[in-house]
């Protein structure tokens, strides 16, 4: 199945490349360019963390490994506090005692839980108008409730045992419970905490990139144990190549799903901005967030619920998995969409359809 998905991504690259040669007549050539140009932004956010991962795992491992192993949890599960493309994968793999748990944490859990912690919550709640935040927050709560569904589904598709998945995910469940309580009782404080956490990750990434650049240019090793810049850029480059195909493929899927999503919208009371925003969320989060003010009340809640697990499924996250662990593409997508759909179902129960004129 993973081989088939890689062939589909390759077909997307072929579609985008041909359309680019023809002058971007159908819009797929633009997506082809966008996929490769993402290498720059990915390199800025990822390269420094990748270079620092061996050092961070050495420093953190001294405290985290004894604490986690004492209760039978693989230290790799600490890595999922970061997004998959912001160092979560590298940190999980470096801390892992069992490589399979490392792959689960770094690919599947980081793409849902880590992405929510360091991006969706702090960025979403900061860019949205204050009047839209309560409804979007309500959706985030529904998405966090459905998060175990996505994690278990992804783990089972990977081949892990059901009991092992539940036990290894205990730290995620505990932190999710803390998040649920905090977002209900002290939303402003929780959002500030995670906004600062996200800023801290960016600062660490910049430090790592700077040190690696100095090491590469001048041959001066300012931090022993730092991974080479070439190694990090090889990983980023392989992901960017996959994005050449995944973005044109995602655009094709978006166009193909518009009609069924409109039909779903007509049955559930969602307006066009709501259904379009959710579709865009499968590709990238920011356009979906920008569209939230134009959504109806129910759509704002459903969008928040969907993004917890489903964010960037068809683009950055699938591209990252394809460039690092291709056999986990299906478990990743299965986990993300099962959790996202259950989250939307919970959100629908929590809301009433908007009356449409």
C-alpha positions in Angstrom: 0.0 0.0 0.0 2.9 2.4 0.8 4.4 1.6 -2.5 1.1 2.5 -4.2 1.0 5.8 -2.3 4.6 6.6 -3.4 3.6 5.9 -7.0 0.7 8.3 -6.6 3.0 11.0 -5.3 5.3 10.3 -8.3 2.3 10.7 -10.6 1.6 14.0 -8.9 5.2 15.1 -9.6 4.8 14.1 -13.2 1.4 16.0 -13.4 2.9 19.1 -11.9 6.1 19.0 -14.0 4.2 18.6 -17.3 1.8 21.4 -16.4 4.7 23.7 -15.5 6.3 23.0 -18.9 2.9 23.9 -20.5 2.9 27.2 -18.7 0.8 26.3 -15.6 -2.4 25.9 -17.7 -4.2 24.0 -15.0 -2.6 25.3 -11.8 -0.7 22.1 -11.0 2.6 23.6 -12.2 2.3 26.3 -9.5 1.8 23.6 -6.8 4.9 21.9 -8.3 6.9 25.1 -7.7 5.4 25.6 -4.2 6.3 22.1 -3.1 10.0 22.6 -4.0 10.1 26.2 -2.7 8.9 24.9 0.7 12.5 23.6 1.1 13.5 27.1 2.3 10.9 27.4 5.1 11.3 23.8 6.0 15.1 24.2 6.3 14.7 27.2 8.6 12.4 25.4 11.0 13.9 21.8 10.7 17.6 22.0 10.0 18.7 23.5 13.3 16.6 21.0 15.3 17.9 18.0 13.2 21.5 19.2 13.8 20.8 19.6 17.6 18.9 16.4 18.0 21.9 14.2 19.0 22.9 16.9 21.6 19.4 17.4 22.9 18.8 13.6 23.2 22.0 13.3 25.1 21.1 16.1 27.5 17.5 15.2 27.9 18.1 11.5 28.0 19.9 11.8 31.3 16.7 12.9 33.0 14.0 11.5 30.7 15.2 8.0 30.1 15.3 7.0 33.8 12.0 8.6 34.5 10.2 7.0 31.5 11.8 3.6 31.8 11.0 3.4 35.5 7.3 3.2 34.6 7.8 1.1 31.4 7.3 3.8 28.9 9.8 4.3 26.0 11.6 7.7 26.3 10.8 8.1 22.6 7.3 9.2 23.6 8.8 12.5 24.8 9.6 13.4 21.2 6.0 13.8 20.3 5.7 17.1 22.2 7.3 18.6 19.0 5.7 18.6 15.6 6.8 16.0 13.1 8.5 18.6 11.0 9.9 20.6 13.9 12.2 18.0 15.4 9.7 15.6 16.9 10.8 12.7 14.6 14.6 13.2 15.2 14.2 13.6 19.0 11.9 10.5 19.2 14.3 8.3 17.2 17.4 9.5 19.2 15.6 8.8 22.5 14.0 5.5 21.5 14.9 2.2 23.2 12.5 0.4 20.8 12.8 1.7 17.2 9.2 0.9 16.5 8.0 3.1 19.4 10.4 5.8 18.1 8.8 5.6 14.7 5.3 5.7 16.2 6.1 8.7 18.4 8.1 10.6 15.8 5.8 10.1 12.8 2.3 9.4 14.0 2.0 11.0 17.4 4.1 14.0 16.5 1.9 14.7 13.4 -1.1 14.9 15.7 -0.3 15.8 19.3 3.0 17.6 18.6 1.6 19.7 15.7 -1.4 20.7 18.0 0.9 21.7 20.8 3.5 23.8 19.0 1.4 25.1 16.1 -2.3 24.8 15.9 -3.1 26.0 19.5 -0.6 28.9 19.8 -0.8 30.1 16.1 -4.6 29.5 15.7 -5.5 31.3 18.9 -3.2 34.2 18.1 -4.3 34.9 14.5 -8.0 34.5 15.0 -10.3 37.4 15.9 -11.2 37.4 19.6 -14.9 36.8 18.7 -14.0 33.5 16.8 -11.8 32.0 19.5 -14.4 30.5 21.8 -16.0 28.5 18.9 -12.6 27.4 17.5 -11.5 26.5 21.1 -14.6 24.4 21.5 -13.5 22.5 18.3 -10.0 22.0 19.7 -11.5 20.4 22.8 -13.5 18.0 20.6 -10.3 17.2 18.6 -8.4 16.5 21.8 -11.1 14.1 23.0 -10.8 12.2 19.7 -7.0 12.2 19.7 -6.8 8.6 21.2 -8.8 7.3 18.3 -6.2 8.6 15.8 -3.2 7.4 17.9 -4.6 3.9 18.3 -5.6 3.6 14.7 -2.2 4.7 13.5 -0.4 2.4 15.9 -2.5 -0.6 14.9 -1.9 0.0 11.2 1.8 0.2 12.0 1.6 -3.2 13.6 1.8 -2.3 17.3 -0.2 -4.2 19.9 -3.4 -2.4 21.2 -2.3 -2.6 24.9 1.2 -1.4 24.1 -0.2 1.7 22.2 -2.5 2.6 25.1 0.3 2.3 27.7 2.9 4.1 25.7 0.5 6.9 25.0 -0.2 7.5 28.8 1.9 10.7 28.8 0.0 12.1 25.9 -3.4 11.2 27.5 -2.3 12.9 30.8 -1.0 16.0 29.0 -4.2 16.1 26.9 -6.3 16.0 30.0 -4.3 18.9 31.4 -4.8 20.8 28.2 -8.6 20.1 28.2 -8.9 21.3 31.8 -6.6 24.3 31.2 -8.4 25.4 28.0 -11.8 25.2 29.7 -10.8 27.0 32.9 -7.7 29.1 32.0 -7.6 29.4 28.2 -5.6 32.7 28.1 -2.9 31.3 30.4 -2.6 28.0 28.5 -2.4 29.7 25.1 0.3 32.0 26.4 2.3 29.1 27.8 2.2 27.2 24.5 2.9 30.3 22.4 6.1 30.9 24.4 6.9 27.2 24.0 6.6 27.5 20.3 8.8 30.6 20.3 11.4 28.7 22.4 11.5 25.9 19.8 12.1 28.5 17.0 14.9 30.0 19.0 16.5 26.6 19.6 16.2 25.8 15.9 17.9 29.1 15.0 20.7 28.4 17.4 21.2 24.9 16.0 21.3 26.2 12.4 23.7 29.0 13.3 26.1 26.6 15.1 25.9 24.1 12.2 26.6 26.8 9.6 29.7 28.0 11.5 30.9 24.4 11.7 30.3 23.9 8.0 31.8 27.2 6.8 34.8 27.6 9.2 35.3 24.0 10.4 34.9 25.2 14.0 33.0 22.8 16.2 31.4 25.1 18.8 29.2 22.3 20.2 30.5 18.7 20.3 28.0 16.1 19.1 26.3 18.4 16.6 25.1 16.6 13.5 26.5 17.9 10.2 24.6 20.5 8.1 24.9 18.2 5.1 23.1 15.4 6.9 20.2 17.7 7.9 19.9 19.2 4.4 19.8 15.7 2.9 16.7 15.0 5.0 15.1 18.3 4.2 15.9 17.9 0.5 14.3 14.4 0.3 11.1 15.8 1.9 11.1 18.7 -0.6 11.4 16.3 -3.5 8.3 14.4 -2.2 6.5 17.7 -1.9 6.9 18.2 -5.6 4.4 15.5 -6.1 2.3 15.6 -3.0 1.2 19.2 -3.5 -0.1 18.7 -7.1 -1.7 15.5 -5.9 -3.3 17.3 -2.9 -4.6 20.0 -5.3 -6.1 17.3 -7.5 -7.8 15.7 -4.4 -9.0 19.1 -3.2 -10.8 19.7 -6.5 -12.2 16.3 -6.6 -13.6 16.5 -3.1 -15.2 19.9 -3.5 -18.5 18.5 -4.8 -18.9 15.7 -2.2 -18.0 18.2 0.6 -20.6 20.7 -0.7 -23.1 17.9 -0.5 -22.0 17.1 3.0 -22.3 20.8 3.8 -25.8 21.0 2.5 -26.8 18.1 4.8 -25.0 19.3 7.9 -25.8 23.1 7.6 -22.2 24.1 6.9 -21.5 27.0 4.5 -19.1 26.9 1.6 -16.3 28.6 3.5 -16.5 25.9 6.2 -16.3 23.0 3.9 -13.5 24.6 1.8 -11.5 25.5 4.9 -11.6 21.9 6.2 -10.5 20.7 2.8 -7.6 23.2 2.8 -6.7 22.1 6.3 -5.7 18.7 4.9 -3.0 20.5 2.9 -1.9 23.3 5.2 -3.2 24.9 8.3 -2.8 28.6 7.7 -5.3 29.0 4.9 -7.9 27.1 7.0 -7.2 29.5 9.9 -7.5 32.5 7.6 -11.0 31.3 6.4 -12.4 30.7 9.9 -13.9 34.2 10.2 -16.0 33.5 7.1 -17.2 30.2 8.4 -20.6 29.7 10.1 -20.7 29.0 13.8 -20.8 25.2 13.4 -18.0 25.3 10.8 -15.7 27.1 13.2 -16.1 24.3 15.7 -15.8 21.5 13.2 -12.6 23.1 11.7 -10.9 23.3 15.1 -11.9 19.6 15.8 -10.6 18.5 12.4 -7.2 20.3 12.6 -6.1 18.5 15.8 -5.5 15.2 14.0 -6.1 16.1 10.3 -3.9 19.1 9.8 -1.5 19.0 6.8 -2.2 15.3 6.2 -1.8 15.4 2.4 1.1 17.8 2.3 3.9 18.4 4.8 3.2 15.4 7.1 2.7 12.9 4.3 5.8 14.4 2.6 7.8 14.0 5.7 6.8 10.4 6.2 7.5 9.6 2.6 11.0 11.1 2.9 11.9 9.3 6.1 9.6 6.3 6.8 7.7 5.5 3.6 6.1 2.4 5.0 4.3 4.6 7.7 2.4 6.7 5.2 -0.7 4.6 5.4 -0.6 4.4 9.3 -0.1 8.1 9.4 -3.0 9.0 7.1 -5.2 6.3 8.7 -4.6 7.7 12.1 -4.9 11.3 11.2 -8.2 10.9 9.3 -9.8 8.5 11.8 -9.1 10.9 14.6 -10.2 13.9 12.6 -13.5 12.3 11.5 -14.3 11.3 15.1 -13.4 14.8 16.3 -15.8 16.3 13.7 -18.5 13.9 14.8 -18.1 14.9 18.4 -18.1 18.6 17.3 -21.4 18.0 15.4 -23.0 16.6 18.5 -21.8 19.6 20.5 -23.3 22.1 18.0 -26.5 22.8 16.1 -26.6 23.3 12.3 -26.7 26.9 11.2 -29.9 28.0 9.5 -29.2 28.6 5.8 -31.1 31.0 3.7 
